[in-house]
Amino acid sequence: MKGEGKRNTKCLVYVAAFIVFQTIIILAFALTVMRVKSPKVRFGAVVVENTSSSTNSSSFDMRLFAQVAIKNTNFGHFKYDSSNVTILYGDTQVGSAVIPKGRAKARKTQRFNVTIDVTSASLSGNANLANDIGSGVLRLSSQAKLSGKVHLMKVIKKKKSGQMSCTIAVELAQRAIQELTCK
């Protein structure tokens, strides 16, 4: 009879240890893999082409070739809807491009190119524009928001969105990007 009591106690200790071990594994899994984060959207690189500017008429026209990077740090893929990249001078839109719908694989960065035609046609009467063109450096900003869903293990779907906010300093004489900063 004494041996059975020890065996039962030993069995209970093993079962309790197994339950604690399984709880720790499930908790670690839930805190790492199942935690869904918003993807990061940034400009990877921007190239300026076809630049024309005039200090007299306070106008500019240019074409930007931009690489958009969507960094998905989740353990599931991010499927996003089509969206727009908007280029602003001050608070006025001077250009935009469409980001087609797509999918960023799990724990990967998807890169693709967009072409943005930027013009000052909507900036009539802006006093700062002549000064900026005269200085040779044009400061623009860009914004985009990608909305979609992160799919975990083909069962769990969480809505997430990534936002981009970049400032771009274009050196007009060199037709080059002097500074590109994204948040």
Phi and psi in degrees as GROMACS dihedral restraints (atoms count N, CA, C in turn):
[ dihedral_restraints ]
;  ai    aj    ak    al  type     phi  dphi    fc
    3     4     5     6     1   -66.2    20    10
    4     5     6     7     1   -35.9    20    10
    6     7     8     9     1   -67.6    20    10
    7     8     9    10     1   -33.1    20    10
    9    10    11    12     1   -69.1    20    10
   10    11    12    13     1   -38.3    20    10
   12    13    14    15     1   -63.4    20    10
   13    14    15    16     1   -41.5    20    10
   15    16    17    18     1   -66.7    20    10
   16    17    18    19     1   -39.2    20    10
   18    19    20    21     1   -65.3    20    10
   19    20    21    22     1   -42.6    20    10
   21    22    23    24     1   -63.8    20    10
   22    23    24    25     1   -41.9    20    10
   24    25    26    27     1   -64.8    20    10
   25    26    27    28     1   -43.6    20    10
   27    28    29    30     1   -62.3    20    10
   28    29    30    31     1   -41.6    20    10
   30    31    32    33     1   -64.1    20    10
   31    32    33    34     1   -42.1    20    10
   33    34    35    36     1   -63.7    20    10
   34    35    36    37     1   -38.7    20    10
   36    37    38    39     1   -64.8    20    10
   37    38    39    40     1   -42.7    20    10
   39    40    41    42     1   -64.0    20    10
   40    41    42    43     1   -42.3    20    10
   42    43    44    45     1   -64.0    20    10
   43    44    45    46     1   -43.9    20    10
   45    46    47    48     1   -63.5    20    10
   46    47    48    49     1   -42.1    20    10
   48    49    50    51     1   -64.3    20    10
   49    50    51    52     1   -40.7    20    10
   51    52    53    54     1   -62.7    20    10
   52    53    54    55     1   -42.9    20    10
   54    55    56    57     1   -63.9    20    10
   55    56    57    58     1   -43.5    20    10
   57    58    59    60     1   -63.4    20    10
   58    59    60    61     1   -44.1    20    10
   60    61    62    63     1   -60.7    20    10
   61    62    63    64     1   -45.2    20    10
   63    64    65    66     1   -64.6    20    10
   64    65    66    67     1   -37.9    20    10
   66    67    68    69     1   -63.5    20    10
   67    68    69    70     1   -42.1    20    10
   69    70    71    72     1   -64.4    20    10
   70    71    72    73     1   -42.5    20    10
   72    73    74    75     1   -64.4    20    10
   73    74    75    76     1   -44.9    20    10
   75    76    77    78     1   -63.8    20    10
   76    77    78    79     1   -41.0    20    10
   78    79    80    81     1   -64.6    20    10
   79    80    81    82     1   -45.2    20    10
   81    82    83    84     1   -62.6    20    10
   82    83    84    85     1   -41.6    20    10
   84    85    86    87     1   -62.2    20    10
   85    86    87    88     1   -44.1    20    10
   87    88    89    90     1   -67.1    20    10
   88    89    90    91     1   -34.5    20    10
   90    91    92    93     1   -81.4    20    10
   91    92    93    94     1   -20.8    20    10
   93    94    95    96     1  -106.4    20    10
   94    95    96    97     1   -62.0    20    10
   96    97    98    99     1   -72.8    20    10
   97    98    99   100     1   -42.6    20    10
   99   100   101   102     1   -82.7    20    10
  100   101   102   103     1    -4.5    20    10
  102   103   104   105     1   -80.8    20    10
  103   104   105   106     1   118.9    20    10
  105   106   107   108     1  -100.0    20    10
  106   107   108   109     1   128.0    20    10
  108   109   110   111     1  -114.1    20    10
  109   110   111   112     1   157.2    20    10
  111   112   113   114     1   -73.4    20    10
  112   113   114   115     1   139.0    20    10
  114   115   116   117     1   -70.2    20    10
  115   116   117   118     1   158.2    20    10
  117   118   119   120     1  -101.5    20    10
  118   119   120   121     1   131.7    20    10
  120   121   122   123     1  -117.0    20    10
  121   122   123   124     1   126.5    20    10
  123   124   125   126     1  -145.3    20    10
  124   125   126   127     1   161.9    20    10
  126   127   128   129     1   -83.8    20    10
  127   128   129   130     1   127.3    20    10
  129   130   131   132     1   -81.3    20    10
  130   131   132   133     1   -46.6    20    10
  132   133   134   135     1  -154.5    20    10
  133   134   135   136     1   151.5    20    10
  135   136   137   138     1  -134.1    20    10
  136   137   138   139     1   132.2    20    10
  138   139   140   141     1  -120.9    20    10
  139   140   141   142     1   136.4    20    10
  141   142   143   144     1  -100.1    20    10
  142   143   144   145     1   132.8    20    10
  144   145   146   147     1  -138.1    20    10
  145   146   147   148     1   160.2    20    10
  147   148   149   150     1    52.9    20    10
  148   149   150   151     1    51.7    20    10
  150   151   152   153     1   -87.2    20    10
  151   152   153   154     1   133.3    20    10
  153   154   155   156     1  -142.1    20    10
  154   155   156   157     1   132.4    20    10
  156   157   158   159     1  -141.5    20    10
  157   158   159   160     1   153.8    20    10
  159   160   161   162     1  -138.8    20    10
  160   161   162   163     1   120.2    20    10
  162   163   164   165     1   -70.2    20    10
  163   164   165   166     1   -36.0    20    10
  165   166   167   168     1   -62.6    20    10
  166   167   168   169     1   -48.2    20    10
  168   169   170   171     1   -96.0    20    10
  169   170   171   172     1     3.6    20    10
  171   172   173   174     1    50.5    20    10
  172   173   174   175     1    58.4    20    10
  174   175   176   177     1  -141.3    20    10
  175   176   177   178     1   159.1    20    10
  177   178   179   180     1  -150.6    20    10
  178   179   180   181     1   152.9    20    10
  180   181   182   183     1  -141.1    20    10
  181   182   183   184     1   136.7    20    10
  183   184   185   186     1  -158.6    20    10
  184   185   186   187     1   163.0    20    10
  186   187   188   189     1  -120.9    20    10
  187   188   189   190     1   128.2    20    10
  189   190   191   192     1  -108.4    20    10
  190   191   192   193     1   132.0    20    10
  192   193   194   195     1  -105.1    20    10
  193   194   195   196     1   113.9    20    10
  195   196   197   198     1  -120.0    20    10
  196   197   198   199     1   139.9    20    10
  198   199   200   201     1   -96.0    20    10
  199   200   201   202     1   122.2    20    10
  201   202   203   204     1   -99.4    20    10
  202   203   204   205     1   131.6    20    10
  204   205   206   207     1  -117.6    20    10
  205   206   207   208     1   128.0    20    10
  207   208   209   210     1  -113.2    20    10
  208   209   210   211     1   109.9    20    10
  210   211   212   213     1   -97.4    20    10
  211   212   213   214     1   114.1    20    10
  213   214   215   216     1  -104.3    20    10
  214   215   216   217     1   110.5    20    10
  216   217   218   219     1   -95.2    20    10
  217   218   219   220     1     4.9    20    10
  219   220   221   222     1   -83.7    20    10
  220   221   222   223     1   164.9    20    10
  222   223   224   225     1   -87.9    20    10
  223   224   225   226     1     7.6    20    10
  225   226   227   228     1  -132.2    20    10
  226   227   228   229     1   160.6    20    10
  228   229   230   231     1   -76.1    20    10
  229   230   231   232     1   154.8    20    10
  231   232   233   234     1  -110.3    20    10
  232   233   234   235     1   114.7    20    10
  234   235   236   237     1  -103.4    20    10
  235   236   237   238     1   119.6    20    10
  237   238   239   240     1  -120.7    20    10
  238   239   240   241     1   155.0    20    10
  240   241   242   243     1   -85.1    20    10
  241   242   243   244     1   166.2    20    10
  243   244   245   246     1   -67.1    20    10
  244   245   246   247     1   151.9    20    10
  246   247   248   249     1  -149.5    20    10
  247   248   249   250     1  -175.4    20    10
  249   250   251   252     1  -125.6    20    10
  250   251   252   253     1   143.6    20    10
  252   253   254   255     1  -100.2    20    10
  253   254   255   256     1   128.7    20    10
  255   256   257   258     1  -114.9    20    10
  256   257   258   259     1   131.8    20    10
  258   259   260   261     1  -104.0    20    10
  259   260   261   262     1   130.5    20    10
  261   262   263   264     1  -121.8    20    10
  262   263   264   265     1   144.3    20    10
  264   265   266   267     1  -113.2    20    10
  265   266   267   268     1   111.9    20    10
  267   268   269   270     1    66.8    20    10
  268   269   270   271     1  -118.9    20    10
  270   271   272   273     1  -111.2    20    10
  271   272   273   274     1     8.8    20    10
  273   274   275   276     1  -105.2    20    10
  274   275   276   277     1   132.7    20    10
  276   277   278   279     1   -72.2    20    10
  277   278   279   280     1   127.9    20    10
  279   280   281   282     1  -118.5    20    10
  280   281   282   283     1    -4.2    20    10
  282   283   284   285     1  -174.0    20    10
  283   284   285   286     1   157.6    20    10
  285   286   287   288     1  -157.1    20    10
  286   287   288   289     1   159.5    20    10
  288   289   290   291     1  -146.1    20    10
  289   290   291   292     1   157.1    20    10
  291   292   293   294     1   -94.0    20    10
  292   293   294   295     1   134.4    20    10
  294   295   296   297     1   -99.5    20    10
  295   296   297   298     1   115.6    20    10
  297   298   299   300     1   -71.4    20    10
  298   299   300   301     1   153.3    20    10
  300   301   302   303     1   -63.5    20    10
  301   302   303   304     1   152.4    20    10
  303   304   305   306     1  -171.0    20    10
  304   305   306   307     1  -161.4    20    10
  306   307   308   309     1  -146.2    20    10
  307   308   309   310     1   130.6    20    10
  309   310   311   312     1  -103.7    20    10
  310   311   312   313     1   123.3    20    10
  312   313   314   315     1   -65.7    20    10
  313   314   315   316     1   160.8    20    10
  315   316   317   318     1   -61.5    20    10
  316   317   318   319     1   132.0    20    10
  318   319   320   321     1    57.8    20    10
  319   320   321   322     1    32.6    20    10
  321   322   323   324     1  -131.3    20    10
  322   323   324   325     1   166.0    20    10
  324   325   326   327     1  -114.8    20    10
  325   326   327   328     1   122.0    20    10
  327   328   329   330     1   -96.2    20    10
  328   329   330   331     1   131.0    20    10
  330   331   332   333     1  -121.5    20    10
  331   332   333   334     1   140.7    20    10
  333   334   335   336     1  -153.7    20    10
  334   335   336   337     1   163.0    20    10
  336   337   338   339     1  -105.1    20    10
  337   338   339   340     1   145.6    20    10
  339   340   341   342     1  -130.4    20    10
  340   341   342   343     1   150.3    20    10
  342   343   344   345     1  -112.0    20    10
  343   344   345   346     1   128.0    20    10
  345   346   347   348     1  -123.9    20    10
  346   347   348   349     1   120.0    20    10
  348   349   350   351     1   -88.6    20    10
  349   350   351   352     1   123.0    20    10
  351   352   353   354     1  -115.5    20    10
  352   353   354   355     1   128.9    20    10
  354   355   356   357     1  -142.2    20    10
  355   356   357   358     1   153.2    20    10
  357   358   359   360     1   -94.6    20    10
  358   359   360   361     1    17.6    20    10
  360   361   362   363     1   -58.2    20    10
  361   362   363   364     1   -31.6    20    10
  363   364   365   366     1   -90.6    20    10
  364   365   366   367     1     8.3    20    10
  366   367   368   369     1  -107.4    20    10
  367   368   369   370     1    28.9    20    10
  369   370   371   372     1   -60.5    20    10
  370   371   372   373     1   130.5    20    10
  372   373   374   375     1    83.5    20    10
  373   374   375   376     1    12.9    20    10
  375   376   377   378     1   -83.1    20    10
  376   377   378   379     1   117.3    20    10
  378   379   380   381     1   -70.6    20    10
  379   380   381   382     1   -33.0    20    10
  381   382   383   384     1   -74.4    20    10
  382   383   384   385     1   -21.8    20    10
  384   385   386   387     1   -62.8    20    10
  385   386   387   388     1   -44.1    20    10
  387   388   389   390     1   -62.4    20    10
  388   389   390   391     1   -39.8    20    10
  390   391   392   393     1   -64.9    20    10
  391   392   393   394     1   -42.8    20    10
  393   394   395   396     1   -66.3    20    10
  394   395   396   397     1   -42.3    20    10
  396   397   398   399     1   -66.2    20    10
  397   398   399   400     1   -39.2    20    10
  399   400   401   402     1   -64.1    20    10
  400   401   402   403     1   -33.8    20    10
  402   403   404   405     1   -75.1    20    10
  403   404   405   406     1   -17.4    20    10
  405   406   407   408     1    90.2    20    10
  406   407   408   409     1    -4.7    20    10
  408   409   410   411     1  -124.3    20    10
  409   410   411   412     1   123.4    20    10
  411   412   413   414     1  -108.4    20    10
  412   413   414   415     1   121.2    20    10
  414   415   416   417     1   -97.2    20    10
  415   416   417   418     1   120.3    20    10
  417   418   419   420     1  -120.5    20    10
  418   419   420   421     1   163.0    20    10
  420   421   422   423     1  -131.3    20    10
  421   422   423   424     1   158.2    20    10
  423   424   425   426     1  -133.4    20    10
  424   425   426   427     1   149.5    20    10
  426   427   428   429     1  -141.0    20    10
  427   428   429   430     1   145.3    20    10
  429   430   431   432     1  -157.2    20    10
  430   431   432   433     1   151.5    20    10
  432   433   434   435     1  -137.6    20    10
  433   434   435   436     1   121.1    20    10
  435   436   437   438     1  -105.6    20    10
  436   437   438   439     1   118.9    20    10
  438   439   440   441     1  -107.4    20    10
  439   440   441   442     1   141.5    20    10
  441   442   443   444     1  -175.3    20    10
  442   443   444   445     1  -158.8    20    10
  444   445   446   447     1  -131.0    20    10
  445   446   447   448     1   141.6    20    10
  447   448   449   450     1   -95.7    20    10
  448   449   450   451     1   125.4    20    10
  450   451   452   453     1  -102.8    20    10
  451   452   453   454     1   114.2    20    10
  453   454   455   456     1  -104.5    20    10
  454   455   456   457     1   122.1    20    10
  456   457   458   459     1    53.0    20    10
  457   458   459   460     1    30.3    20    10
  459   460   461   462     1    56.6    20    10
  460   461   462   463     1    16.6    20    10
  462   463   464   465     1  -123.6    20    10
  463   464   465   466     1   -48.4    20    10
  465   466   467   468     1   -95.2    20    10
  466   467   468   469     1   129.8    20    10
  468   469   470   471     1  -126.5    20    10
  469   470   471   472     1   123.3    20    10
  471   472   473   474     1  -121.7    20    10
  472   473   474   475     1   132.2    20    10
  474   475   476   477     1   -75.7    20    10
  475   476   477   478     1   129.8    20    10
  477   478   479   480     1  -143.0    20    10
  478   479   480   481     1   159.3    20    10
  480   481   482   483     1  -142.3    20    10
  481   482   483   484     1   142.8    20    10
  483   484   485   486     1  -109.8    20    10
  484   485   486   487     1   138.6    20    10
  486   487   488   489     1  -119.6    20    10
  487   488   489   490     1   146.5    20    10
  489   490   491   492     1  -121.6    20    10
  490   491   492   493     1   137.7    20    10
  492   493   494   495     1  -143.6    20    10
  493   494   495   496     1   108.1    20    10
  495   496   497   498     1  -124.4    20    10
  496   497   498   499     1   151.3    20    10
  498   499   500   501     1  -114.7    20    10
  499   500   501   502     1   138.5    20    10
  501   502   503   504     1  -128.6    20    10
  502   503   504   505     1   127.3    20    10
  504   505   506   507     1  -107.6    20    10
  505   506   507   508     1   114.8    20    10
  507   508   509   510     1  -101.3    20    10
  508   509   510   511     1   122.8    20    10
  510   511   512   513     1   -87.2    20    10
  511   512   513   514     1   109.4    20    10
  513   514   515   516     1   -67.7    20    10
  514   515   516   517     1   -40.0    20    10
  516   517   518   519     1   -67.6    20    10
  517   518   519   520     1   -40.5    20    10
  519   520   521   522     1   -87.0    20    10
  520   521   522   523     1   -10.4    20    10
  522   523   524   525     1    53.8    20    10
  523   524   525   526     1    49.5    20    10
  525   526   527   528     1  -138.8    20    10
  526   527   528   529     1   159.8    20    10
  528   529   530   531     1   -86.7    20    10
  529   530   531   532     1   118.9    20    10
  531   532   533   534     1   -82.0    20    10
  532   533   534   535     1   -36.6    20    10
  534   535   536   537     1  -151.4    20    10
  535   536   537   538     1   137.1    20    10
  537   538   539   540     1  -136.2    20    10
  538   539   540   541     1   112.4    20    10
  540   541   542   543     1  -126.2    20    10
  541   542   543   544     1   125.1    20    10
  543   544   545   546     1  -118.9    20    10
  544   545   546   547     1   143.9    20    10
